[in-house]
């Protein structure tokens, strides 16, 4: 489980904390006993694809997809060729209506990460077919530190907090120097009740980045 060097110093205290060693032991044992996702080499992919010095946007998910071949260490993303999960479908639909980008074939969001979109799950691992199975083992404490570190180290970051779980993280963010965009979750349950579509987070994000002298995100995936 390697992590990009840009994250090492800000997260040094977390890596040295007793809870983190317990977490590592838990994850190692879980992966040995059962099928877990994402593959071990991909657990820190969000960090490796988006170094801290290049980070401009944070999209926070809850935990990885728990079906075969789906999770790749980036929140809401699936590898090319994998059927789009319902939440990702609604994300693409909102982008399509917000900034008139055609619905893509691929669900791989790596092109976003390469532009500084940090696709973080609050829990970085999960047991196959068992949503939430690795929650409350220490990942949430770790990713809270990650969010606090981004807030402290950076300025002008856009945090997209979708759903009640993500909105609870707002207290970790300094709103005097960052933008929080919050809405309902893109899952069908929330989206179909009117809490997701029309939030225009993607255009609002780019407006804020440009206003602060940063390059806008190209939200296309099929590039």
N, C-alpha and C positions, 0 to 999 in steps of 0.2 A: 504494500500500500504506500506508494510514493506520492509526494505532493510537491507542486511547483515551488521553487526556492523563494519566490516573492512572498509566499504565505508563511514561511518558517518563522521569521522574527515576530510578526504580530501574534502568531498563535503559539509561541514558545511556551507560555505559561500554561495554556490549555493542554498541550502535549505532555507536559510534565506533571499534570494534576493526577492524583490517585484515581479519580473516577475514569480518566481516559485509559489508564492501564487496564482497569476492570472491563471497560468497553472493548478494548482490543482483545482481551481474553475471551469475552463473550462472543465476539464476531468470529474469531478463529474457531472456537468450539462449534458454533452454529453452522459454519460453512463445512466443517468436517462431518457433522452428523446428518445434515439435511441439505436439500437443494435451496440455495439462497441467491438473491439477485441484488445488484448487478454482479457480473463476474468480478472476482476479487481485484483484478487489475484495473477495473473501471470505477471502483468505489469513489475515488477522488478526481474523477474526470472533470467535474465542474471547475475545480481549482486548476487543473492542468491545462484546460482549454482557455481559461480566462485568468491570466495573472493579475494580481492585485493592482499593479500600476496601470493596467489597461482597462480596468473595470469601470463601466459607466452606468449599468442598469442591473438591478437584482430582481429576478422572478423567483418567488419562493413557493415550492411545493411541499407536500406533507411527507410522503414517503415514496419509494420507488414503485413502479409498476411490478406486479407480482406474477405476471404470466410469462411463459417461455419466450425468450428472445426479445422481450420488450425493453427492459431497463438497461440503460447504458451510462448511468452516472450523471445524467443531465435531467433536471426536472422537466416533466411533460414531454420529453423527447423519446422517440423510438428510432431504431435503425431504419435506413431506407429499405423498402420492400415489406416492412411489417405493417399490418393493418392499423390505421389510426385509432387510438382509444377515444372514447366519447369526449373527454375534456379537451383533447388536442383538436378534435374536429371543431368544437365550438370556439377555440382560440383562433383557428384559421378562418372560420366564418366571420368572426369579429374583425380580423385584419382585412378580410376581403371587403367588408362594408365600410370600414373606417378609412382605409387608404387605398382601396381599389386595386389590391394585389390579387391575382387569380389564385384560387385554391390550389395548393401544390400536390404533387404526387408523393413526394417524400415527407416523412414525419421526423426526419433527422434535423434537429435544431442546432447542430454544430456550427453552421454559418453564422448564427446569432452569437454564439459563444466566442467565436474568433473575432468578433467586433466589440467585445467588452460586455456582453450580456451574461451575467453570472446566474446560471440555472441551478439553484440550490434547493435540495430537499432538506427539510428539518431533520429527518431521519435518513441516513444514507444507505441502509441495507434493509432487507425484508426476506422472510421465508416464503418460498414458492406457495402461491394460492392462499396466503395468510396475510391479508392487508393489516398493517399496523403491528405486526408481530414483533418487530424490533424496537418499538417505541418504549420509552421509559427505561432504557438501558444505559443512557448517557449521551446518546447522539444529540438530543435536544439541548443539553447543557453546552455541548461543543459548538453546535451551530448558532446558539445564542451569542457565544463569544465571537464567532465569525462575523455576525451581523454588527455587533458592537465595535469590532475592529474596523470594519468597513466604514461605519459611521464616524469613528474617531480619526482614521487615517486619511479619509478622502473628503472631497466636497463636490457638490453638484451631481450626486448620484440619484437616479430615479429608482425608487423601491416600489415594485408592483405587488401589492398584498391582496390576494384574492381569497375570499371566504373568511369565516370567523377564526379559524386556526391561524392563518397568516396575519390577520389584523391584530392579533394579540402581540405580535412582534413590534408593533409601532412604537411601543414604549422604549425600545432599544435604540431608536434612531433619533438623531438630532435634527429636528425639522427646521432649525434656523439655517441650515446649510445643505439640506437635501430635500427632494420632493417625494412625498408619499402619494401614490395613486392606489386607492382601495375600491373594491367592488365585491359583488358576490363571486362565488367560485364558478369556473367554466363548466363544471359537471352538469349533466342534464337536469338534475334535481333543482339546482339553483338557477341555471340559465333559463329553463322553461318557465320559471316563476317570475322572470323579468329582472333578475338581479345581476345579469352578466352582459347581455347584448346591449350595445349602444354606449358602453363606458368610454369608448374612444381612447383607451389607454395608449395605444401605439402612436397615434398622431400627437397626443398630448405629451408623451415622452419625448418625441423628436423635437417638438416645439421648445420644450424646456432645455434640451441639450444644445440646440442651436443658439438659444438665447444666452446660454452660458459659455458659448465659444467652443463647444464640442461638436464633433461630426455626428450627424443623425445616423440612426441604425437603419440599414437596409433589411427590412423584414421579410424579404423573399427567401425561400428555402431552396427552390429548384433553380440554382444559379449555375 
